[in-house]
């Protein structure tokens, strides 16, 4: 006798006669990954018949059943931490069966049942907060009533369907008028003949749907019928006794659009399996297979089909033991899996598996060699899952192969691009990834660094809710949890930084916990020379938020002495992509970008066009170059594909690391006044003077606010004057002046009209078509 409903989260809750407890009542609840016993097993006094179950909006569970140890009288119990009887136990006047229950507008139980003490008719009783009281007369149907099905209508009045013995066991529906009487909906006996197993639902407009199984002569198939009452007339959906299969035990539910769905046990088959059929507005169609379950051995089950708000259908049934099966999935959004194969692409496969289950959300195989794929992966809302990448050859995915998973907003959660090689056959992060992705992540200067020393700090972006807890209450339960993991599996490490301890970082303030020194992880330390990902989540009063986007991180055992770099070609910020691009225009605001190197304070960009013997170098203090109007040695006239390379300096340009890889960049220079003319086809390479663009710096920094100097380099005579603007952190202009007669390189005191107050300032220097910015900290 299983009976099922859905809880406040849309998950199934099932009551059943527990044979391990002598047939007494037990309830189990699905928590999303497994079944939990609700309270104690076998909580009824005796074995039960015909149970039904309901859950109120706060998650309180109600169970009604006929108790064999008390003469089959009805009892209702509720669970709100423990099982307790609602009203009086065994409150009916005699034996009962075919119990159905719903909750009224106050969340109180209302029950219908076949009442043996009152002519076997229908009795409906309603809990008033103290006891159950009858609605109208007991046994009001006036004669035998089987298979009762009760629903509360929009006016909070009960409606009950049943096999009506006073009408030749045809299906009847009666409604309480809210005052004094029960009335037939239309008339008694709405079916063509005698019926079994009534099941009823009301849609959002109050229309009534009733399903039942038509009785048939011996040897003939018993078939289902679904009737619809629109307020004036009953009509049969798909005809009377539709379908080709004989059935028993019909259960009816409505999908989110209000369309009826029925579950039945098909008795045409020798093994008696479940079938589910849905009405599409014109016909009935099987949902999934036409035989879903193993052999069903239920005896008169109650409501055993439910549909959640997302249209997922669940059935519960007995087949030796208790089973539940679900059809459909939660709404999902497209995440993106970027996958690059090696020379054995056919060896690579992937699966996305829902955490705690074996449900495969997405999978892929049959990939070409040395190919780049961008694949949609539909992830259910709020789901947790595992990405598993397999290599049948057991030797990983050779460089530059790898993979990256991003959420619908482009946030990375796993990044192993270019690092897939190894001896693994199955790569999986040890802990699940969950939707949605949070907002806290490593700061920009730390994200994707692959040259950390173990003695360095990493820092994350602050979360306002965490910062607001600074100095309030318990400081040990507020902060940030850092998660370091190997995207190929094996290494997983959590590290929590709270407001309570300094962690070797100061000063003590609301963002101190954002900083983590890498060598503080003594137990299970970070592996060196291994690509890791790091994600961070906030914790406020002991409650964790969601992990934010992933950044790549590598701790090196040997520091890089003079690293090389190149134009930006990483798959993260498409707007920065500069290697192999076309359509760039000089003399405007177009930019090209390079991959920054931690610790570098100057970069030199080299533009070469061998056919003309052209070479132009220009230096910047940051990772972007504006292709403005260059007055000295401008780019060639017209459209040219340049070979562009870059190199870094760590001492302000006194010495340089080697140039990195060359990328081609198509640049058009339309300014005839500032462009270098071509020498024509076959021209010999020219030796051109390499000039540097102006650069500036502010010192001392921090400063006292009064004596501040500007250091300048490569100032050409035509760049005159140099304009300086100083703004505070709110963007308000606090100082502005011009410097004239600058030439070459040198230092000059800035003519401040008054001392700067303590705080953070932005110094903006405008030199010709170049704009330079620097931060200035003033401490008085």
N, C-alpha and C positions, 0 to 999 in steps of 0.2 A: 504493500500500500504506500508507495511513495507519493508525496505531494510537494510541489515546488512553487516558489515565488522568487522575485528578485529583491535584493536589499537596496538600501539608499544609494549604493554605488553602481547599481545595475548588475551585481554579481549574484549567481544563484545560491539559494538557501533551500535545503531539502529536509523534510521530515519523513521518517520511515519507521516501519515496524522492524526493530533490530533483533534479528534471530539470535545473535550472540548474547542478547539480554532477555531471552525468553519472549521475544515479540514485543517488548516494551518500546516506548517512544525514544528515539534519538534524533538529533538534528546536526547536520553538518553544513558548513558555510565555506564557499570558495573565496580565498583571499587574493586571487589573481595569479597565484603560482601553485597553491596546494589547498587541500580540503582540511579545515579545522573543525574539530568537535566543539559544539556549542554547549558549554556547561558540562554536565555529567551525562554519560550514556545511560539509556534505560531509565529516564526520570519519571515515567508514569508509574502508577501503582501496579497495573497489570498489562497484559498484552493489549494492543490497540487494533482497532479497525478504522478504515475510512478517515484518515487524518487530513487536515488542511492546514495551511500556513500562510501568514501575512507578516509584513514588516512595515512599521510606521516610518515617518520621515526622519526620525532621529535614530533609526536603526534598531529599535526595540522589536523583538520577534514575538509573535503570538502563534500558538499552536492549539488547534481544536481536534479532539479525537473521541472515539467511543471506547470506553474502558471495559474490557471483558471481565475484569475482576470485580466490577460493580454493576453487573447486569447490563453491560453495554450502554450505561448512561454516559452522557456527554460531559467532558471537562475541557476547560480552556486554561492554558498556562501561558505565562509571558516570561521572557528572558531579558533582564536588564543588568546582568552580572551574575545572577543566579536564577534558577527556575522557580516560579511561584504561581500558585493558583489564582486565577482572576475570578473574583466573586466567590461563589461556593463551588466545591468539587461536586461532580455528578449531579448537576442541577436539573436535569430533565426528569420528567415524571416516570419515565421508564426507559426501555431500550431504544437505541437510535442507530441509524447508519446513514450512508450517503450524505455526509456532512460537508457543507460548503461555508466558507467564511470570507468576509471582507471587512474593511475598517471604515468607520464613518468619518465625517469631516473633523471630528475631534480626535481621531486616531483610536477610537474605541472599537472593540470587536462586535460584529453582528454575525450571527450564525443561522443557517437553515439546516434542517435535517428531517429525515423520515421519522415520524414520532409514533412508535408502536403503542403508546398509551392512549393515543387519540386517533383511532381508526386508521393508523398507518399513514395519516395525512402529513402535509407539510406544516412544520412549525418554524417560526422565525423568532429568535430572541436577541435582544439588544442590551449591551452592558451600559448601565446608567452611571457608572462611577463607583457603585457599591455592589450591585447584584445584576444578574441577567433578568430581564423582564420581557414577556411575550409581546410581540407586535401583532395586535389583533388577537383573534382566538387561536388557541393551539389546535393543530390539525385542521387549519382553515380550508384546505383543499377539499375536505369532505370525504375523502377516500384515499385509496392507495396512491402513494407518491414516491417514485424512485428517482435516483440520479439527480438530486437537487443541485442547482448551480445558482449562487447568489451574487449580485453585484449592487453596489450603492449608486444611485443616479445623481445627477447634478443638483437635485433638490434635497439630497441627503436622505432619500427614501429608498428602502430596499426593493429590488426587483428579483424575482426568482423564477427559474425555468425548471421543469421537471417532467418526467413521464407520468401522465395523469391517468390514474386508474378509473376515474369517473368519466373519462372520455376515451375508453378503449385503449388505454396506455399510449395514446398519442401525446406528442409534445405540447405542453401548454406553458404560457408565460403570464405571471400575475405581478401586479405592482401595487404597493401600499400607497394610499392617497394622501398620507401624512396626517390624517385626522382619525378615521374610524373604520376604514374598510379596505379589503383587498379586492382588486378588480382585474379581470382578464384583459390582456393586451389584445384587442380585437375580439377574440372568442376562444373558448376552450378547444383544444385539439387542433393545432395549426398544421400538423403533419398529415401526410396522406394515410399513414397507418401507424401501428404500434412502433415504439422506438425504445432504444437503450442509450445510456451514456450521454446525457445532455451536458453541454458546455456553453456558457454564455459570456459575452463581453458587450460593453457599450462604447461607442466611439466618442470623440470630442463634441459632437453635435447632439449626443443623446440617442442616436439611432442604435437599435438593438440588433445584435448578431447572435443567432443560436445555431449550434452544430449538434447533430445527433446521428446515431446509426439506426437505419431503418431495419426493423425485424424482417426476417424472410422465412419462407417455407424451408423445411429440412432439405438440404442439398442445394439450396440456392444461396447466392452470395449476398451477404449483408453489406450494404453500401452507405456511404456518408451523405448527408444533406446539410447545407448551410442556408438558413433563412435570414432574411434581412427585413427589419421593420423601419420604415422611413417616417413614421408618424401617422400614416393613414392606411398602409397596406403591407401585407407580408409578401415577399417575393423570394424565389429560390435562386441562388447564385450557381449558374452552371447546370441548372436542372435538378430534378429530384433524383436522389440516389445516383450521383454521378460517379464516373470512373469505372475501371474494369476490374478492380480488386475488391475482394471481400475484406471487411475490416471490423475491428472492435475498438473499444476504449478511445473514443475521439476526445481530443483536447483542443480548444480554440484559443487563439491569441490574435491581436491586431498589430500590424507593423507600424512604424512611425507615421506613415501616410494614412493610417486608418484602414488598410486593406487586410482582410482576414487570411489567416494561415491556420491549417489544421495539422495535427499529428495523430496518427492512428497506428494500430497494430494490424498489419496485413495478415489475415488468416487464410488467404489463398495459398500461401506458401506453407509447406509442412513445418518450417522452422519459425514461423510467427515473428517477423521482423518489423521494426518501426519504419513508417514512411511519413514524410512531411510534404504537404502540398500548399501552394500559395495561389491566391486569386489575383490575376493581373488586370481585372476589370472586364474581361470577356471570357476567360477560361481558367481552369485549374492546371497548375504545372508542378511537377516534382521539384523539390528543392534538394539539390545534390543527387545522390543515388536514390533509386526507387526502393532500395532495401538498405537501411542505414545500420541497424544494430545487429548484434547476435540475437539468438532466440530469447524472446521476452516471456517471462513467467510471472508477470504481475497479476494480481487478482484485484480487479476493480480499482485501478489507480484513480487518483483525483486529478487536479490540474498538473499536467506534466510537460506542458509546452509554455515557454515564456519568451518574449522578444524585448530586447532592451532599446534604449533611445537611439542607438546607432543601427538598429535593424538586425543585430545578431540574434539568431534563434538558438535556444537551448532546450534540450529534452532531457528528462531524468527518467530512468526506468530500471527495473530489476531483471538481471539475466544471471541468476545464480547469486551474484552480488550486485551492489548498487552501481549504476553507471550514469554519467552525464556526458552529453556530446553537444558541441556548439558549432553552428554554421555561420560563417561571415567573420568579418574583422572590424576593428575600430577604424575610424577615419584616420587617414594618414597623410603626411606631407612628404614631398620629394626631397630627400637628401641626395648628395652627389658623391659617388665613388669615382675617383680618378685612378686609373690603373694603367701602368706601363709594363708591358711584357718584355721578356728577353728573347733570345733566339729559339726558345722552346715554349712558345706561347700556349701550345695545347696542353702543357703540363700544369698551367695555372687555372685554379678554380676559386670561387669564393662563396660563402654563405653568410647571411645575416640571420641570427637565431635569437628569438625572444628569450630574455633572461628568465631562468627558472622553469622553462618549458623546452620542448623539442620543436616548437613551431618555427618553421623557416619563413622569414619575412621576405627574403630575396635571395637569389643565387645566380651564378653565372659560370659559364665554361665555354670551351671551343674558341678561344682567343687566338688571333693571328700572332705571328712572330714579330718582335720589335715594333709593337703597335701601341698607340696611346688611346685609351678609351675613357670617355666621360659617361658614366652610367647612372641613371636615376634609381634610387633605393627608397621605397615608400615606407616610412617609419610611422607607426601609430602614435597619436598624441599621448604624451606622458609615458611612453614605453621605455623600458630598459632592454638592452640587447647586446649581443656580441658580434663583432665582425671577425670571421675566420677566413684567412687566406691560405690556400693549400698549394703546395708544389709537389706534383707527383714524382718528380725526379729526386727530391730530397736534397737539393742543392740550392734552394732559394731562387730568387729572381735576380739574375746578374745585372750589374750596373749598366745603364742608368735606370734599371727597372725598380718598381716600388709602387706604393699606393698612398692615397690620401682620402679621408672621409670628411665631408663638410655638411653642415646643417643647411636648411633652406636659405639662410641669410649669409652663407659663405664662410661661416665660422668653422675653422678646422677643429676636429675632435681627435683625429689620429692622422699623423703625418709621417710616412715612411718613404716618401718620394726619393728616388735615387739611392736608396740604402737597403734594397731588398735582398742583396746577396747574403749567403751564409750556408749553413748545413741543415737548415730547418726544412721540414716537410709540411708543417702546419703552424701558422703564426696567428696568435690570438692574445689580445690584451687580457691580463688576468682578472680584471674587474669590469663590470658592465658599463657601457655608455648609455646615458639617459637623455631623454627629451623632456623639457627644452634645455638648451645650453644657456648657462648663466653669463654674466657680464664681466666678472673679475678675471684678469689675465696678467701675464708679465707686462711690465712697461715696455714701450717700443724699443728702447735701447738694449733691453735684455732679451727680447723675443727673437728667437732663431739664431742666437749666438752659438757658435760651435767651437769656441776657443776659451771657455771658462777655465780658470784655475780653481782648485778645490778650496782655496782660501777666500774666494770672492763671495760677495752678497748677490742675491737676486732680489728683485723687488716687484710687487704687483700693484695694480691700480687700486686705489682705496674704494671701499664700499661705504656709502654714506651711513647706512644703518650700523655698521661696525664702528665707524668713527664716532657716531653719536653715543655709543656705550662707554667711551673713554671717560674714566673717573667715576662711573656710576655702578654701584653694586659690585657683584662678583666679577672680577676682571679675568678670571681663568676660563670663562666660557664664552668669551668674545674674541674673535680674531679671524685667522685665515688658515685653511688647510691646503697645503701644497701636495699635489699628487705627481710623483715622478714615475714614469713607466717606459719600458722598452716596447715599442710598437710591434715587435716580433714575439713578444711574450718573455716570461722568465723573471723580469725585474719589475716589482711594484712596491712603491714606498710612499706612505703618507707621513707628513710632518706638519704638526699644528703649531702656529705662532699666535700666542695670545697677548692681550694687553698687559698681562701680569708680569712678564719677564722681558728683560731688555734684549736677550739673544745676542749680545755684543754690539747692538746698534743703538745709537742715540741721536738726538735727544729724546727724552720721554715725552711722547705726544700721541695724538690720535692715529697717526700713520706709522708709528714705530713697528707695529706688528706686520706691516706690509713687507718687511725686509727679513730675509732668511740667509744666514751664512751657510754655504754648502757643506762645510766640514763639520757642522754641528750634528750631522746624522752619523753618529759613531756606530750605532747598531745598524747593520745592513746599509753601509755607506754607498754613495753613488758610484757606479762603475765608471772607470775612466776610459776614454777613447771609444765610447759606445754612444751611438745616437739615442737620445731619450726624448720623450715628450713630457711636458709639464703643464698641468691644469690646476687651477686654484678655485676654491669655493669659500664664501664667507660663512662665518658662524656667529649667530647673535643669540645670546642667552641659551646656549647649548643646542640651538636648532641650526642645522646646516642648510645653506642654500644649494643651488645647482652649480656644478663645476662649469667654469667658463671655457673659452676657446683654448685650444692647444697651441703651444709654441715648441719649436725644436730647441734642444739644448744638448750640448756635449761638453764634458769636462775632459781637458787634455792633460796627459801626463807630462808632456814636454811643451813648453810655451813656443808658439810660432815666433820666429825671429824677424822675418820680414815677409808677411803674407802678400799675395797678389789678389787682385779683384778684377771685375769686368763690369760691363753694362748690365743693368738689371734684367735678368731672364728667369726669375723665380715665379712659380704659379700662384702667388698669393695676392698681390696687388696689381690687377691688370692695368691700371692707369699709370703704373711706373714702368711697365715693360718697355725696354729700349733696344734690345738686341735684335737686329734684323728688321727693324720697323721701317715703314715708308711714310711719306706724306708730311714730314716735319718741315716747318717753314721758319727761316731765320728772320730777324728783325721784328719779331712779335713776342708772344709770351710762351711759345712752345718750349718744352723742357725735355731733357733726357736725364736718366737716373743711373746711378751705379749701385752695386751691392756694398753697403758700408762695412768698414772694418773697425772693430772696437779699438779705441785708443788712437786711431789716426786723426790728426788735426788739420790735414790738408790733402787735397787730391789734385792730380794733374791729368787733364784730358788731352789726348792726342788725336788730331784729325789728319788723315793721310789720303791722298789721291795720287797713286803712283804714275798714272798716265800723264799728269801735268807736273810731276815732281813737287807736289804741294804738300806742305806739312804745317800745321798750326797747333800750338799748345796753349792751354789756358788753365789756370788754377782756381780752385774754389775751396772754401772751408767746410763745405757740406756735400751731401751725396747727390745734389741736383745741380744741373747747369741750365741756365736760361739761354736760349739761342737768340739773344737780342741783336741789336745793331752793333757790330764790333768795328770801331773806328780805325783801329790799328790792325793791319793784316786781316781783313774780313774774309769770310768764306768765298769760294769761287762763285762767279755769276751763274745763274740758272740752277738746274737740278743735277745733283751729283750724288753718287753712292760712295760715301766715305768709309774707309777702314778706321774704326774708332777703338782706341784702347785707353786704359786708365791705370794710374799707379798711385800709391799712397805714401804719405810721409808722416812720421811720428815726432818730428822736431821742427815743425813749422816750415818745412821746405828746404832745410839745410841739406838733408840727404833724402834719397828716394828709394823705395822698394822697386823691384822690376815691374815693367808693364805686364798686365795680364792678357788674357785671350782677346783676340780681335773680334769685333762685331761690325757688321755693315749697317749703316744708317743712311737712308735717302733724305737729303736736305735740299730744299729749294731756297735760294737767296734771290729775291726779286728786286732788291734795292740797288739800282744801277750806280748810285752815288757811293755806296759802301759795299762793293764786291770786287773780288780779284779776277781780272780778265784772263781768259784762257789763252795759251800760246798755240793752240791748234793741235791737230793730230800729229803724232810722231815727235812731239816736243821732248827735249831732253830734260831730265830732272833738274830742278832749280834748287839752289841752296838758299833757303829762306830763314831769316832771323826768327828765332823763337821768342815771342814776347809773352809776358805774364799779365793777366788782368789784375786790377787793383785789389788789394786785400787790406783788412783793417782788424784791429783788436783793441779791447779796452783793458786797462790795468791801472792800479792794482785791483784785484777782484777776489774777495770782497774789498770794498773801499770804505773810507771814513765818511764820504759824502761831500768832501770839499776839494781834495786834490786828486783829480782823475785825469788820466792821460790817454791819448789815442795814438796807437802805433800803426803806421801806414807803410805799405810796400807797393812798389810798381805804380806809383802815381805818375801819369804822363802829363805834359804841359797843357794839353788841350782839355784836360779834365779839371775845370776850375769854375766856380768854387766847389768845395765839398760841403754838403748840408747835413747837419746832425739834429735829430729829434729824439727826445727822451720822454718816454711815457711810463706811468706807474702801472701796477698790475691790473687796474680797472680800465686801462686804455686811455686815461686822461693825459694830455700833453702837459708836461711840467717844465720842460726846457727846450729851446730851439735856437740854433745859431749856425753860422757859416764859417768855414775855414778856407782861407785863400793862400795862394802862393805856395802850395804844396807841390813838391816835385821829387821823384825818386822814392827813397825810403827814409823813415825817421820817426821821431816821437814829438808830440806837441801836447801841452796842457790844454784841457778843454775849458773854455772861458765860461764857467758856471756863474750865473747871476746871483745865486744864493746856494747855500749848502743843501744837499739832498737829505730828506728825512730817511730814517732807517726803513728798509724794505727792499722789495724786488722791483727792478726797472728793466725796460727793454730799450736798448740804444739802437736806433735805426740810422744808417749812414747812406746817403744818396750820392753816388759818384757817377756822373754821366748817365748811362743807361743801366747801371748796376745798382742793386739795393742790397745792403749788407745789414745783418741784424746780430746783436749780441746781447746777452743777459748781464746785468750788473747788480750785484748784491751790496747793499750799504748797511754797515753795522757801526753805529756811533758809540 
